[in-house]
Amino acid sequence: MEYLTVESHAGTKAEEHPLRFFSNKRKIEITSIEKRWLTPDGRCFTVTGNDGWLYILKYNPENDIWSLVAIDRP
C-alpha cells in the first residue's frame, strides 16, 4: 500500500471525493469515479485516471490519510 497526496473535494453533504493524486512523482487526474463504498475504517473509491488505468484509493478520515490500494493497468 502506497500513501498518496490527494487533492479532493468535499461536496455539499461533506462527502469527500478525490479529484487528482500524485504517485511516483506523476500527477493523475481522475476522469471518473466508477464505484465508492464504505469500510469500517474509511471510504474507498475505484477511479479512472487520465492515463486510462483503474485505481482503488482509500481515505481514512480519522487519520486524514489517502492510500493507493490497487492498480489495474489496461
C-alpha positions in Angstrom: 0.0 0.0 0.0 1.3 3.4 -1.0 0.4 6.6 0.8 -0.6 9.4 -1.5 -1.0 13.1 -1.7 -4.6 13.6 -3.0 -6.4 16.8 -3.9 -10.1 16.3 -3.0 -13.4 18.0 -2.9 -15.9 18.0 0.0 -19.4 18.2 -1.5 -22.5 19.9 -0.1 -23.1 16.9 2.2 -19.4 16.8 3.2 -18.8 13.7 1.1 -15.2 13.9 0.3 -14.1 12.5 -3.1 -10.7 12.6 -4.9 -10.1 14.9 -7.9 -6.4 14.1 -8.6 -3.5 12.4 -6.9 0.3 12.1 -7.1 2.0 8.8 -7.4 5.8 8.3 -8.1 6.1 12.0 -8.9 3.3 11.7 -11.5 0.1 13.7 -11.3 -3.0 11.6 -12.1 -6.2 13.5 -12.9 -9.3 11.5 -12.0 -11.7 11.4 -15.0 -14.4 9.4 -13.4 -15.4 7.7 -10.1 -16.6 4.2 -11.0 -17.5 2.9 -7.6 -17.5 4.1 -4.0 -18.1 2.2 -0.7 -17.6 2.5 3.0 -15.4 0.3 5.1 -15.1 0.1 8.9 -12.1 2.5 8.8 -12.8 4.7 5.8 -14.0 5.2 2.3 -12.9 3.5 -0.9 -13.1 4.7 -4.5 -12.5 2.9 -7.7 -11.4 5.7 -10.1 -10.2 6.0 -13.7 -7.2 8.2 -14.2 -6.4 10.3 -17.2 -3.9 7.6 -18.2 -6.8 5.1 -18.7 -5.8 3.0 -15.6 -8.1 2.0 -12.8 -7.1 2.8 -9.3 -8.5 1.9 -5.9 -8.0 4.7 -3.4 -8.8 4.6 0.3 -9.4 7.5 2.6 -9.1 7.2 6.3 -10.9 10.3 7.8 -9.7 9.6 11.3 -6.1 10.0 10.3 -6.7 12.1 7.2 -4.6 9.7 5.1 -5.2 8.6 1.5 -3.6 5.4 0.2 -3.4 3.5 -3.1 -4.8 0.0 -2.6 -4.7 -1.4 -6.1 -4.0 -0.6 -9.7 -5.4 -2.2 -12.8 -3.4 -1.4 -15.9 -5.0 -1.7 -19.3 
